[in-house]
Amino acid sequence: MGSLSRRDILAGGAVAAAAAFGVGGCAEPPRRGDTQGDAADRPGSGHAARAGAVPATLIGDGSTSDTGPQPHQPVPRRLEPGEQPPQFVVFSWDGAGEDSKRLFSHFRQVARETGATMTFFLSGIYTLPEAKKDAYLPPGHRPGASDIGYLKDEHIRATLQQVGPAWLEGHEIGTHFNGHFCSPDSGVGTWTPAQWRSEIDQAVDFVTRWRTNTGFTDLDALPFDYRKELIGSRTPCLLGQDQLLPTARALGWKYDASSPGGLQIWPGRRNGLWDFPLQAIPFPGHSFQVLSMDYNMLANQSDAKINGDPAKRPLWQQQAYESYMAGFNRAYSTNRAPMYIGNHFEAWNGGIYMKAVEQALREIATKPGVRLVSFRQLVQWLEAQDPAVLARLRTLDVGQKPADWRPYTGATAV
């Protein structure tokens, strides 16, 4: 396999800059037509809000509430001896806000049509009005500072109207923290565990006190307790993971999706949390591989220009789609390692990356044995497995196809 280019290995800088231009975020479930599990493995097909659900118990100022267990969650089961694992694919979205492009609502519709669940990494300040930005005290920066823009009040409202229904549809709401600082001198890569704790506490506070901060009294409370639901993140710029993990572990989080340059192999734990890195995947037309994220393709195709040559955009879109599919097909046809795709709700280069990832998602969703799940759901499946089986699966290299699955998923090694 080819090596990552220097641009890609610098995903900390490249991906980091991504959210500076706008909003982003997402998660996934088991698939229709899945031949690898029984009905108990698959979520309900409906995505509507629950009629007759447990009455909401408001929390705090009424921004959030407890409405009972999250709907549309698959029940994980252990692999049978010798069974081929499902092919998990996680589509996730950094920032996860709804602005005039209406991509959050669009991809919720795509998820309904394909039976997918996704992870939406919500930026906390997307629920904080810019007029009150001084309430944000970013570590190492002046009050209210942010390297991504605050949303207009109308877009905060629109975002809140997406987050609650998305959770009711089975999607995961993670965090992308707040100000998205990528500077090598004062960015998230320099933060201490204590500074990460401050950033996390503020992100959660903004989401759980949006009613107080916005003054919106006509919107429903979010139908979940965010402090309990939040179990994972992706850091801005893919930086600072080593300092974040001790704090995340102390908070009881289950995973982190911040590593750049991971390989398409089965995941393990890092500092007690499941480590779900962006992965190196084939990049058609190049001798190197690219990270499984829209911004890294942008960085290589148009030198990180978000308005690159219009004449080249059809080629770039096809290349992005083929890259996602090449990564998927490599795992699907060989070691069945979970695949992670991270994108942003953006219109870079005329929106070609949104079109490419949607085309790939719709095609992947038709394949037997595929589970389009959230990171949360993937964690639950992994933790239901025999640790010895997972350890053996982790010995499979990128593109290594077992002649027989029994040595890997059998009750004992063959």
Number of C-alpha atoms within 10 A of each C-alpha: 11 13 15 19 15 9 18 25 17 18 25 22 19 22 29 23 20 29 27 18 16 21 27 27 30 32 33 28 34 30 30 21 14 20 12 19 20 10 11 12 19 20 23 17 15 13 21 12 15 13 6 6 11 11 10 15 16 17 17 12 13 17 25 25 21 19 19 14 12 16 20 19 22 19 15 19 16 16 20 15 15 16 15 18 22 21 25 26 32 28 26 31 27 29 33 31 33 28 22 8 14 16 21 26 20 13 17 22 14 16 25 16 12 20 25 32 35 31 32 33 29 31 30 27 30 31 29 28 23 17 13 11 16 14 16 22 18 22 22 15 14 11 13 17 20 19 17 21 17 24 21 16 17 12 19 23 21 19 22 22 17 19 23 19 19 27 24 21 27 27 32 30 30 30 25 28 25 28 29 25 28 24 15 12 10 13 21 29 22 18 20 17 18 14 18 23 19 14 22 22 14 20 24 20 17 25 23 26 19 26 22 15 18 18 10 14 11 7 11 15 23 27 24 25 18 19 14 11 15 19 23 26 27 28 26 30 26 24 27 22 23 16 18 24 20 18 18 24 17 9 15 14 19 20 25 25 21 25 21 23 22 18 18 25 21 21 19 14 12 14 12 15 21 21 19 27 24 25 23 24 29 25 24 17 8 11 13 17 22 32 31 28 27 25 26 23 26 25 19 18 20 16 13 20 13 18 14 16 11 11 8 12 19 13 13 21 23 16 19 28 23 19 25 28 22 16 23 25 14 20 24 26 14 16 25 28 27 24 27 26 23 28 25 30 29 24 17 21 22 16 16 22 28 22 16 21 24 16 16 18 23 16 12 22 23 15 16 16 21 25 30 30 31 31 36 25 27 25 18 16 17 17 15 14 16 14 11 15 19 17 15 15 21 16 13 19 15 17 19 15 16 15 8 12 17 17 17 25 26 18 15 12 11 11
